[in-house]
């Protein structure tokens, strides 16, 4: 028994090594996938937070704009380009908010 060579041929041994290596790679890939999924969840949360802050800021700006527009109309002064931009931002935020609610943007 000590003097005999094993009955495993080099191709069979190579095949076994490749199977073990493949299993190790599969495990490592699964681990990396889980880390990436966790990072994506954090990024998604940050994007939602920034979106909510942008919507709140646009709503505040639109409110201030409406207040100023009311004062300007009572004095007969023409609205400025800033007010036009703010009105456009308000419209974009309203559309964005409606799009987010209508397509599952508030899920999680």
Backbone bond lengths (Angstrom), bond angles and torsions (degrees), N, CA, C in turn:
res aa  C-N    CA-C-N  psi(-1)  N-CA   C-N-CA  omega(-1)  CA-C   N-CA-C  phi
1 X - - - 1.443 - - 1.536 111.30 -
2 X 1.346 116.86 -38.42 1.455 118.42 -179.12 1.519 112.24 -73.83
3 X 1.307 117.87 -27.85 1.444 120.96 -178.18 1.515 114.16 -88.95
4 X 1.327 116.98 -11.30 1.475 120.56 -178.00 1.524 111.38 -82.98
5 X 1.296 115.74 146.24 1.461 121.41 173.28 1.529 108.06 -81.63
6 X 1.329 117.34 147.38 1.476 118.90 178.33 1.523 110.73 -63.20
7 X 1.333 115.12 154.43 1.454 120.93 -178.26 1.535 112.73 -85.04
8 X 1.308 117.82 11.36 1.462 121.50 179.71 1.529 108.17 -90.55
9 X 1.305 115.51 122.80 1.463 117.88 179.60 1.528 110.35 -83.14
10 X 1.293 118.83 161.01 1.477 122.29 -175.99 1.533 113.19 -59.08
11 X 1.317 118.63 -34.84 1.471 119.93 179.81 1.532 110.96 -68.31
12 X 1.319 116.66 -40.14 1.464 120.14 177.94 1.521 110.31 -65.30
13 X 1.312 117.29 -42.08 1.456 121.04 177.58 1.531 110.93 -62.51
14 X 1.313 116.93 -43.23 1.474 121.33 178.01 1.528 110.86 -62.04
15 X 1.323 116.99 -40.73 1.467 121.81 178.79 1.525 110.45 -61.82
16 X 1.313 116.56 -43.75 1.476 120.64 179.62 1.525 110.74 -63.28
17 X 1.310 116.76 -42.08 1.468 120.43 178.34 1.540 111.33 -63.45
18 X 1.311 116.45 -39.88 1.470 119.51 179.12 1.523 111.60 -66.83
19 X 1.321 117.04 -36.47 1.467 120.58 178.16 1.527 109.89 -65.56
20 X 1.324 117.06 -43.20 1.470 120.65 178.39 1.533 110.38 -63.42
21 X 1.331 116.03 -44.87 1.459 120.31 178.61 1.535 111.10 -60.94
22 X 1.311 116.73 -40.63 1.457 121.17 179.13 1.526 111.05 -63.09
23 X 1.327 116.43 -41.26 1.466 119.94 178.51 1.521 111.27 -65.07
24 X 1.328 116.92 -39.64 1.469 120.28 176.56 1.531 110.90 -63.27
25 X 1.325 116.41 -44.84 1.464 120.55 178.95 1.518 111.62 -62.24
26 X 1.314 116.50 -39.85 1.467 121.19 179.16 1.526 110.55 -62.19
27 X 1.330 116.17 -44.33 1.467 120.14 178.56 1.513 112.27 -63.37
28 X 1.337 115.95 -42.01 1.463 120.28 178.98 1.535 110.74 -65.28
29 X 1.321 117.29 -40.45 1.458 121.24 179.32 1.528 110.42 -64.01
30 X 1.321 117.74 -40.93 1.465 121.22 178.80 1.523 110.76 -62.59
31 X 1.323 115.80 -42.23 1.459 120.25 178.91 1.535 110.76 -62.97
32 X 1.326 116.83 -45.19 1.465 120.73 179.25 1.524 111.26 -64.54
33 X 1.323 117.08 -36.77 1.467 121.58 178.17 1.524 110.21 -63.14
34 X 1.324 116.91 -41.73 1.465 120.44 179.70 1.521 111.06 -65.12
35 X 1.331 117.16 -40.44 1.467 120.51 177.61 1.529 109.94 -63.36
36 X 1.330 116.84 -43.58 1.459 120.87 -179.91 1.531 111.22 -64.17
37 X 1.333 117.08 -40.14 1.468 120.58 178.57 1.531 110.26 -63.57
38 X 1.320 116.94 -39.91 1.468 120.65 178.26 1.533 110.59 -64.34
39 X 1.320 116.98 -42.56 1.469 121.16 177.78 1.526 111.17 -63.03
40 X 1.324 117.68 -38.99 1.466 121.31 179.23 1.525 110.77 -65.42
41 X 1.334 117.47 -36.17 1.458 120.03 176.81 1.526 110.75 -62.77
42 X 1.333 116.16 -42.20 1.462 120.23 177.65 1.522 111.71 -64.10
43 X 1.314 116.50 -41.97 1.460 120.80 178.70 1.533 111.05 -64.69
44 X 1.326 116.29 -41.38 1.470 120.68 178.06 1.521 110.46 -60.57
45 X 1.323 116.83 -43.04 1.464 120.88 178.82 1.529 110.36 -61.23
46 X 1.346 116.68 -43.63 1.462 120.04 -179.82 1.524 111.62 -64.26
47 X 1.319 117.16 -40.51 1.465 120.81 179.18 1.530 110.22 -63.77
48 X 1.331 116.60 -43.23 1.467 119.75 178.72 1.521 110.92 -63.17
49 X 1.335 116.19 -39.60 1.463 119.81 179.59 1.527 110.82 -64.44
50 X 1.328 116.91 -45.41 1.469 120.60 178.65 1.526 110.13 -63.05
51 X 1.324 116.93 -40.54 1.467 120.55 177.84 1.517 112.06 -61.46
52 X 1.337 115.80 -42.79 1.464 119.48 178.97 1.526 110.95 -64.94
53 X 1.331 116.83 -41.24 1.469 119.96 178.07 1.525 111.26 -65.44
54 X 1.333 116.73 -39.99 1.469 119.83 179.23 1.525 110.51 -64.73
55 X 1.332 116.72 -40.36 1.461 120.12 178.35 1.518 110.81 -64.23
56 X 1.342 116.31 -43.09 1.468 119.71 179.33 1.525 110.76 -64.29
57 X 1.335 116.82 -41.72 1.466 120.14 179.48 1.523 110.90 -65.40
58 X 1.318 116.89 -41.25 1.468 119.73 179.60 1.525 110.90 -65.88
59 X 1.326 115.82 -37.41 1.463 119.22 177.68 1.524 110.64 -64.79
60 X 1.329 116.08 -41.93 1.464 120.19 177.85 1.524 110.79 -63.06
61 X 1.325 116.37 -45.38 1.470 120.61 179.39 1.526 110.05 -63.09
62 X 1.313 116.95 -40.54 1.466 119.97 179.15 1.524 110.82 -64.61
63 X 1.334 116.00 -38.52 1.469 119.28 177.37 1.513 111.74 -63.83
64 X 1.323 115.87 -44.41 1.468 120.16 178.35 1.524 109.52 -63.49
65 X 1.326 115.87 -41.25 1.460 120.50 179.51 1.530 110.78 -62.22
66 X 1.320 116.19 -44.15 1.465 119.69 179.27 1.532 110.84 -63.37
67 X 1.326 115.65 -39.74 1.457 119.88 178.06 1.524 110.92 -62.78
68 X 1.339 115.74 -45.00 1.470 120.04 179.89 1.524 111.11 -67.68
69 X 1.345 115.88 -37.61 1.460 119.75 179.31 1.532 109.80 -64.11
70 X 1.331 115.80 -38.11 1.467 119.44 177.53 1.511 111.43 -62.82
71 X 1.321 116.27 -40.86 1.469 120.11 177.71 1.523 110.80 -67.66
72 X 1.331 117.06 -39.47 1.463 120.77 -178.51 1.524 110.69 -67.70
73 X 1.346 116.93 -39.07 1.463 119.86 179.95 1.525 111.17 -67.17
74 X 1.339 116.17 -34.41 1.457 118.39 -179.70 1.533 111.42 -70.64
75 X 1.352 116.54 -25.29 1.463 119.47 178.65 1.521 112.09 -96.79
76 X 1.357 117.28 -7.02 1.452 120.85 178.56 1.521 114.07 82.01
77 X 1.346 118.35 16.60 1.459 122.62 -179.44 1.530 108.99 -88.06
78 X 1.330 115.77 139.88 1.459 121.41 179.57 1.540 109.51 -71.62
79 X 1.353 117.25 143.04 1.462 120.54 -178.97 1.532 110.24 -70.51
80 X 1.321 116.24 148.79 1.467 121.50 -177.53 1.524 110.56 -86.74
81 X 1.326 115.83 171.42 1.461 120.51 177.99 1.519 110.96 -67.07
82 X 1.340 117.25 -28.02 1.470 120.40 177.90 1.518 109.71 -63.20
83 X 1.313 115.67 -41.52 1.459 119.14 179.18 1.531 110.67 -65.01
84 X 1.306 116.85 -36.60 1.464 119.86 176.93 1.519 110.86 -64.29
85 X 1.331 116.84 -41.29 1.467 120.95 178.08 1.524 110.22 -64.06
86 X 1.327 116.01 -43.37 1.458 119.80 -179.97 1.529 111.72 -63.88
87 X 1.322 115.39 -38.21 1.456 119.37 177.61 1.532 110.44 -64.39
88 X 1.330 116.91 -40.60 1.458 121.03 176.47 1.520 111.76 -63.87
89 X 1.342 116.58 -40.78 1.467 120.89 178.08 1.521 110.44 -63.40
90 X 1.312 116.43 -39.52 1.461 120.29 178.44 1.527 109.98 -62.09
91 X 1.322 116.48 -44.03 1.456 120.47 -179.35 1.529 110.52 -64.23
92 X 1.335 117.09 -42.88 1.465 121.09 179.48 1.528 110.54 -62.66
93 X 1.316 117.25 -42.57 1.468 120.52 179.58 1.525 111.17 -66.33
94 X 1.317 116.39 -38.22 1.467 119.48 177.63 1.525 110.54 -63.24
95 X 1.316 116.31 -43.37 1.469 120.42 178.17 1.524 109.90 -65.15
96 X 1.338 117.07 -44.04 1.467 121.03 179.16 1.512 112.03 -61.63
97 X 1.336 116.97 -41.23 1.459 120.29 178.78 1.520 111.08 -65.45
98 X 1.309 116.53 -43.06 1.466 120.00 179.36 1.524 110.29 -65.40
99 X 1.341 117.16 -38.90 1.471 121.20 179.13 1.521 110.14 -64.84
100 X 1.327 117.49 -42.71 1.465 121.69 -179.47 1.517 112.11 -64.06
101 X 1.319 117.33 -41.50 1.469 120.29 179.02 1.508 111.42 -71.05
102 X 1.306 117.97 -36.77 1.459 121.53 -175.36 1.508 113.35 -77.15
103 X 1.345 118.22 -19.36 1.461 120.44 -176.42 1.516 112.42 -120.11
104 X 1.326 118.09 29.23 1.451 120.90 174.26 1.516 113.62 78.98
105 X 1.303 119.36 21.06 1.451 121.56 -179.22 1.504 113.81 -69.62
106 X 1.306 119.44 -18.09 1.445 123.08 -178.77 1.511 112.10 -98.32
107 X 1.314 117.67 6.15 1.466 119.70 179.53 1.506 110.14 -75.03
108 X 1.362 115.81 149.46 1.458 124.74 174.58 1.460 111.65 129.71
